[in-house]
Amino acid sequence: MDFISRKNTRKYTSQPGDLVIGQVLGRQGDYYQIDINDRFTALLQYYDFEGATKRNRPHLETGSLIFAKVKSSNPCMNAVLTCSSSHNKKSWSSGEAEYGPLQKGYLSDCSVPLCQFLLSGPGKEFLSELGEVFKFELIVGYNGKLWVSAPSPMQTILLANTILKADTATQEELSSLLGKVKKLA
């Protein structure tokens, strides 16, 4: 696969089932307004988290980051998000839920094609090789957002920059980049 051909040629358009990273913009009635890089802001109900009730739910501040799934989408209306999972029933309050608020880490904007690459076979191999060098957590949103968390801030920034450089790198450049990262480890 030639990696140079990937360009940010389209804006993100939400689809039901997409995994997205968003930023809380504010509250509106029983909903949080979330920026997911879509045409309209997305909506997330206050208690649409695994194990949440009206009394026991996350209290998200403006600017908080959230990892969620698109529940429904329409080109003329706000997308609706959920932080409930059909297969992971861990409560949001335990910190083991599949979706929910993101703590610490580093958020970066990237092209939608880079996100697609990272979620595909060659991209998974690239991330696996990075995982042999550093221990890290990575969330790739279909909406052109990456969230990276590593043990130290320096490693977090190094990993984020390395992953972002993969957007325009050829296979040879990726190999060279991995070699440089291994030397820094």
N, C-alpha and C positions, 0 to 999 in steps of 0.2 A: 504494500500500500504506500502510495506517495503522500507524505504528510504535508507537503507544501500546498497541495490543492485545497486544504481546509481553510476556509475564510469565513469571517462573520458575515454571511450573506443574507441572513434573515433574523428577524427579531423573534423572541420566544412567543409562542401562542399556546396557552394552556390547553391540555387535553385531560379528560378524566383518567386517573391512575398515575399521572406524572408525579414524581418525587421532586419537591422544590425546597429551596432555602429562601426564606423571606425575612423582611425586617418589619417590625411592628411600627405603624405610623400613628396609631391612636385607637380610640374606642368609639363605637357607634352602636347604641342600644345594647343588645346582648352579644355583640360581635367585636372582635378586634379587626382593624383594617390592616392588611398586610401587603407590602410591596413585593411582588414576585417578578418584576420586569415584564408584566403582561400589559395589555392595553388599558385595563382598569385595575384598581386595587382589588385584592382578593379578600374574602371574609372568612373568619374563623370564629365559631361560637365559643364563648367563654368556657363552657364545660364539655367541649368536644375533644377531650383528652382521655386516654385510657385510665379508667378508674376514677375519673373526676365527677364531682357532684356540684350543685350550685354553691354549696358551702366549702367544699374541698376541691379547689381548682387552682391552677397556676395564675399568679397575678403578674402579667407581663407589662413592663414599662415601655414607653416609647423608645425605639431604638434597639430593643431586644431582638435577638435572632431566633428563628424558629425553623425546624425541619418538619415538613408536613407533606401530605398527599392530597392531590386535587380530587375532591369528591365529585364535583360537577363543574361544567364549563359551558359557556355560551359566548359566541363572538360579540354579542350585543350587551352582555351583562357581566357583573363581577363573578369571578370564579369562586367556588366555595371549597374551603380546605378542611381537612380533618387530621387530627393527631391520634386517631384510633386505628388499631391494627386488627386484621381479621385472624392473625395467627400468633401474635405476641401479646399476651394478656398481662404483661407486667405493668404495674401502675406507674403513672408519670411521676409520682412522688418518690418512688424508689430509685429513680435515675437509670433504670434498666429498660425503660420503654423504647420502642423502636423509633417513635417520633416524639417531638416536643422541643422545649427550649434548648438552645445551644449555649453552653457556658465556655468561657475563655476562648482559645483558638484564634484563628485569623481567617477573615472572610475576604474573598477576592472575586472580582468580576472577571469573566472570561467569555470566549465565544461559545455559542451553542454547539458548533461542530467539535470544539475541544472536549466538551462534556460528553458528546456522543462517542468520540474517540476513546476517552477514558473508561467508558462503560462497555466498550467492545473488546474483542480478543486481544489485539495488539496493545491497546491501552492498559488492559488488566495485566499483561505480561510486564509492561513498563513499571506499573505501580508495584507489582510483586517484587521486581528487582530492587526498587527503592526501599521496599519493606525489609529486605535482607540487610540493608545498610542502617536504617533508622527505624525505631519503633514510632508509629504515628497512627492517628485516626484521620480519615478523610471522608467527607460527604460531598458527593457530586450531585448538584441539582440539575434537572433537565432544563432549567431556566437560565443557564449561564452563570451560575454561582458555585464557588468552591469554598469549603470550610476545612481548614487543616489545623490539627492540634498535635504537637509533639512535646516531649518532656521539657525542652528548653525553648525560650523565645527565638534564639539563634537558629536552632534546628527547624522550628516552625517556618520562619521566613525563608530559610534555604530550601526547604521542601516546596513551599508555595511557589517560589521563583523558578525552581527546577520544573515543576509541573506546568507552569504557565509557558515556559520556553518550548515545551513539547508541541505547542500549537502550530509552530511554523518550522519545526525541525524535520529533517530527513532521517531515515533509519540510521545512517552513519553518525549524524549529529547527536541523535539520541544515545547511541552507544558511547560516544565521546563525553557527553554530558554525564552519563552514569559513572564513567570512569573518574571524572573530576569530583563528583559527589563522594565516591568511595574514598578518594584520597583525603577529603576534608573530614571524613568520619573518624 
